[in-house]
Each structure stands twice: as C-alpha cells, then as structure tokens.
C-alpha cells in the first residue's frame, strides 16, 4: 500500500471521527467552544502517531480511531488552558476560546474536554483499559508539571540545561511518547516494543522542541508564518538563551544582560543584537548538535523494533523525517 495514500486515508478517517463526535449540546455556551477549537485543525500528529503505532502490528486501525481521538481532545484541552495562561489572542490564526468567549467559559469548556477524553478512552478493550488509563494519567500529570516548570522559569534568573531539557520532556515530549505507546498496546504489541516506541516518541519530541527553539531565531521569515525572534523579544528561556547565558563572557555577557533587562526596546534591534551574540558563541551549531543527539537516540529505538507491517513502519519513519526537516 502506498505510504502517502495510507497516511492520508488514516487522517481523513480520524478527522471524520473528531468532527463527528458529539461532545455535548446543552448548554451551548459550554459545548460550542469545544466544537470550535476542535474545528481549527492542526496536523493531528499525536493521534496519527497512535494509529500508525497500532498499524505496525494490526491492519484494522479503524478500531482505534476513537481512543486515538481522545489523545487529540486531551491535547487541545491543554492548549485551551495554556492560551488562557499565556493571554494568547490567536490559535492557528483564529481567535482563542478565551478571546472569542471569556476566561471562565474557556476554563469550564476545557474541563469538559478532559472528561470527554476519558469517555473516548472507554472504547479501549476492557482487558487493557486499566493500564492505558494509568499511563494516560501519568502522562497528563507530567504535561501539567512541565507547564508549571515553564511558568516557574519565567521568574528565575538562571535555568540550567538539564532542567530545561526535563521541562520540555514533560511539557511536550511525553505526550508524543504516550501516543505511540498507546497505539502499540491497543494492537497487542509486547511491553518491550511499546516501551521502545514510548522512548522513540519522547526523544524525537525533545528534538522537535529544540528545533522549534532554533526556528524561532533562525527560520526564513517568509516560511515561518509568524514573527521570527518572538522568544528573544519575550526573554523566553529556550535552549539557545540558556547556552548563551552560560557561555557569554565580558562584552557578550554585558550586552546580553543589557537586552534581558530592558523593558522598552525596538523589537527588531533586540532580535538582531541577541542573534549576533548567538552567532559569536556558536549557539546555532550547539543547538543543532543537541537536537541531533535526541533524533539519533529516538530513531535508534525505532530501528530496533521488528514489526510485521513494514508499510506502516515506513510511513512512521517518513513522517518523523518530515518533522525533523521542517522549516516552519
């Protein structure tokens, strides 16, 4: 089966399930925001990973569509609440739920999304349901822990590399790992294989976040789709800033500290100045090296799994490579 065709078919079936699912009807002020955020699209990477992991072992991925959709509902629940915390006006180019309605509605609708995610998880075979719920709960708690660590970093003068990498592991990577592990478990994969898929997801997930950090500073503005240097403007403690603060000496150090302390500034001037420091310190190459370490580690885990359905394996590998090589 053609890889591209099969992935497109899986995505079409997944989208039909997501858009056709009844989250609730009354009161409409509670349920309309859920339908709204779920209609904004996105790449659907997490549930797609669940279905591809399932397809490594079994061909009837349709049986896993609703549980896979639960992963996407949970992901969007976290986005809805993150947008409130970040006071974000836009999500995927459209007004965020708290902007379109209000904060209280967004909080309550997000709460119901989490409940509905559990409803969808009940479609899992009862013999493996307790294990899946336990792993889901563990992942959900880690995502919240990662978000809190990220918020804590905002008020900290110094954040170490290890602390940052652990934060992005929790906030971003563990959900990718769970998505893959979940699909494998539903398909009856061995614990060894499902654990390897989890580690694959976590490692490439960390790599993807490091790639995002890098693109925010060095992406082609025409391809990036948003302001290049947004993290620099916000003094966001990314891997690049953490390494620069660690390595900067003398003039570079004083210049970096100057820009971090400024409350009012020209955005383009600040981005240009901080990027110049990154260039002088070789921060781009250091980030690329660290990023590649995680990609290599994850791909080695995937390569060590012997699966019956090679077309699904190749599709999973291709999607991973596409994300590794993306420019936006």
Secondary structure, 3 states (H helix, E strand, C coil): CCHHHHHHHHHHHHHHHHHHCCCCCCCHHHHHHHHHHHCCCCCCHHHHHHHHHHHCCCCCHHHHHHHHHHHHHHHHHHHHHHHHHHCCCEECCEECHHHHCCHHHHHHHHHHHHHHHHHHHCCCCHHHHHHHHHHHHHHHHHHHHHHHHHHHHCCCCCCCHHHHHHHHHHHHHHHHHHHHHHHHHHCCCCHHHHHHHHHHHHHHHHHHHHHHHHHHHHCCHHHHCCCCCHHHHCCCCCHHHHHHHHHCCHHHHHHHHHHHHCCCCCHHHHHHHHHHHHHHHCHHHHHHHHHHHHHHHHHHHHHCCCCCCHHHHHHHHHHHHHHHCCCC
